[in-house]
Amino acid sequence: MNKRTLTVLSLVLVLLIVTELYLVIYYHYKVNINPSIFSSPTTSPPSPTRPPTPSSTQLFNLTSPISLGLVMNYYNITYNSSLKLFSECPYVNKYFVESDNLLAVIALKDLNDSLWETVWDNIKSNITLSPYLVLAGIHNFTWMFKDPVNEKVWGPICTTSFNDSPNYLAWYEYADTSFLFSIYELENGNITLAEKVFETTINDFWNGYGFQDESVTSNVYASYKLALAIIAWKYIDKYNQTFAMEYLPLILKIYNIAKHLQSPIGGYFSNYKVVNGTVIPLGNVNTETTSLFVIAFTIQ
């Protein structure tokens, strides 16, 4: 074999290696989903055992403390028909593909509002691996994320990436990502582990008023973590109603707090504190928090 042939073969080998690396990186960080198979949390997740019916929510006639009419008012206020995106907050010219618009798509699909398809078609090519994908029924990925960083897409459009930070996400230090991990394990058939993560999250972070994890300061709590607790509980309830029933009193407390967090324009306040037993909403209303509460209260 002459030198020219060896050179050509070497170049071909290098090209193949580069191509393979590109494909690995691409398919690790990009999630291509056919909208026709896009599923919301309201569909029964695949399970080794059939979920019990009726759910605890139906059994105990839990009334969702949410006005869906006001929610639609919020979405109308924040929707930009030119960009086909929802803004981060009302009257703010800033738009996040993830997680705001991804969550809005899931919420609107649960509400049977066809606008979800328009927004989904607009954002699907920019969806990357993130913990929130489990709420869209997507769980066939490895749970290994970096600390979230906000990145600019173009103009007023941004996204939150869980892939580009130099530091790995310590998900177990935060209630929100712990609940999402519990759902992830549940969806992958690891029910016992999912229940253990849920139980540990409650024991470690719930203080009777909110989830006091590594991000909490001055007893000001993040509202969206309440919504994620409800979502995780309802997922678990579909697999093990006996286990879920142990946490019904806690869920009732969360419902009671949540009923104070919806604003007159329909969105949910991002934060709250509790003073002498009174829930005081704080911060702004935003699309992420609002959409998570819609998801939480529309799952049966």
N, C-alpha and C positions, 0 to 999 in steps of 0.2 A: 504493500500500500504506500503510494507516494505521498510526499509532503503536502501537495495540493489537496488530495483527497482527505487527508487527516484534518487539514484546516477547515474544509467544508463541513465535515462531520462534527468537528468541534463547535462550529458556528451553529449548526442545526441543534446540537445538544443544548447549547446555551439558550437558544431561542425557545426550545421546549421547556426548559427550566423556568425561564422568565414568564412564559405563558401560563404555566401551571401555578406559579406564585401569584400572578395577577388574578387568576380564577379563584384561588383559595381566599385571597384577601377580599375580592369582590363579593363572593357568596357568603363570606363571614360577616361582612359589615352591611350588606344590602339585603333587604327582604322583598322579594318580588311576589306579590299576592294577586291572584286573579279575583277581581271584585265579585264574581259570581259565587265564589266559595268563601267570601268574607263572612265570618260568623260573629255574632255578638254574644255577650255573656248570658242572654236570655235562653239560648239553646242549651240543651242538656249536654254537658261535656262528656267525652268518652270515658267510660268507667268499667272496671272489672265487675262491678255489681250495679244493679239498677238503682237509681236514686229513689228514695222513698217519696210517696205522694200521699196526701198533700204535704206541702212544705210547712215548716214551723210558722212562717209568715202567714200562711193561709189558715193553719190550725188555730192560731191565737189571734187571728184577725188584726194583725199589726197594721195600723193606719199610718201610711207614709206622710210625714209632716212636710209636704211639698206642694206648692201650687204649680202644676204643669203649664197652666195658662200664663202665669208670670214668667216661667222659664222660657217659653216661646217668645215672650216679649223681650227678654234679655238677648236671646239669639238674634232676634230681628234688629236690635240696637247695635250689636257687635258685628253683624255680617256685612262684609264688603263685597258687593256683587261683581265689582270689576276684578278684584283679586281672587274671588271665590274662596275667601278665607274669613275666619272669625278673628277679631282682634283680641289681644291679651286681656284688655279691660275695655269698658265702654268709653268711647270718645278718645281712644288712644291709637295713634297710627303705628302700631307695632303688632306683628303677627308671628306666632310660633307654629311651625309645622308640627313639631313635637315639643311638649305633649299636648298643647291646647287643642289643635285641630284634629289630631288623631282621636283624642277623647271625645271631642264634639261629634265626630263621625259615629263613634260607638253609641253615644247618647241619643243622637237623632235617629239612628237605626232602631234603637229600642223604642223610640217614640213613634215609629212608623212614619217619619217625615222624610220624604224623598230627597230633601236637600243633602242628606248624607252622601248620596251617590255623586253629586256634583263636586262636593269638597273632596271626597275620597279620590275621584279621578284626577283631581288637581294635585294632591299631595303624595299619592302612592309611590311615585318614582323617587321621592326623597325620604322615604321611611327607612330607618336604619334599626339595628338591633337595640332594643331598650326593654326595661322591665315591664313597661306598660303594654307590651304586645300580648301578654297573657289575657288581658281584658278583651282582646279582639279574637280570642280563641286560638292564638298562635303560641305554641309551646315546644315546638321541635327545634330547639336551639340549646346551646350550652350556656348555663347561667354563669357568666363571667363578664362583669362590667367594670368600666372605669368611672371615676368621679364625674358627675355631670358637668358639662361646660356648655355655655351658650355660644353659638356660632352664627355668623351672618350668612344667609343664603344670597340675597340681593335686596337692595333697597331697604324697605321696612320689614322684610321677611327674615326671620331667624329660625333656628331650630336648637333643641337641646340634644347634645350628643353624649352618649354613655360609652364612647369608644376611643376618644382622642386624648383624654387626660393621661399624664404619666403615672398617676396613682390609681390603684384598684379601689373599687367601691366597697367599703365595709358595710354591706347591706344590713347586717345583723345589729348595727348600732342605731338603726332608725326604724321606727314603727312602720312607715309607709312601705319601704322596700322589703321589710320582713313579711308584711301581709301579702305583697305581690309574690314573694318567693314561696309562701305557703300555697298560693293559688297555682303557681308554676308546678310545684311538686304534686299537688292534687291532680292537676290535669295530666301529669305524666304517670299517674297510677300509684304514686307513693303516698297513700292516704295517711298511714301512721306518722310518717315524717311531717306531712303537712299539718296534721293536728298538733304535733309536738311544737312546731315552729309557731303556730297560732297561740298555743297555750303559753309558751315562753315569752312571746311578744306582749301578751296581756300582763303576765306576771312582772315583767321587767319594766314596762313603760306606763301602764295605766295607773293613775294616782287618784282616781275618783272624779276628776274634772276633765282630764284630757291625757294625751300621750306625751309624757315627759321624757323625750329621748335626747340624744346628743345635740340636737338643733334647738332645743327649747331654752329660752332665757326669760327671766322675770315673770314666770308663770303665765306667759302668753302662748297659747296653743294654736297649732295649725289645724284649721277646720277640715282640710281634705283628708287628714288621717282618720277622722271619724268615719268618713264615707268609705275609705278603704277597709276599715274594720268591719263595717256592715257587709261590704261586698265579699270579703274573705269568709265571714261567718255564713253567708247565704250559700256560697259555694260548698263549704264543708257540710252544711245542712243537707245538701242533696245526696251526700254519701253516707253520713253518719248522724242521723237526727238525734240520737241519744247523746252524743258528744256535744252537738250544737246546743241542745237544751240546757246544758250546764251553764252556758253563757247568755241565756235569754235575759236574765236580770241586767246584765251589763249592756246588752243591746238596747234594752228599754231606756236605760240611762242616756245612751248615745242618741237615741231618737228624741228624747226630751231636750237635750242640748241643741240638736240640729234644728228643731222647730223654731229656734230663735235666730237662726243664721241666714235665712233668706231675706233679701232686701226687697223694698217696695217695687223695684224695677225687675225683680225676678232672679238676679244673680245671687250667689252665695258669697258671704264675706270670707276673706282669706284667713282671718285669725279671730280669736276671741279670748276673753279671760272670764273668770268666775269670781265675783266679789259678793261675799255674804249670801251665797246661794243664787245670785242673779247672774245670768249669762249676758255678757256685754260684747257685742260684735265689734271687731276692730279691723283696720286695714281697708282695702278696696274690695270690690267684688271682681271676680275674674273668671275666665272661661274654663281653666283647669279645674278649679274647685267646684264650679257650678256643674260641669259635665260629670264629675265623679259622683256628686250627689244624685244627679239624674240616674246614672247607672245603678247606684246603690238602691234607690227607691223604686226602680222599675223591674228589678229582678224579683221573681216570686220565690 
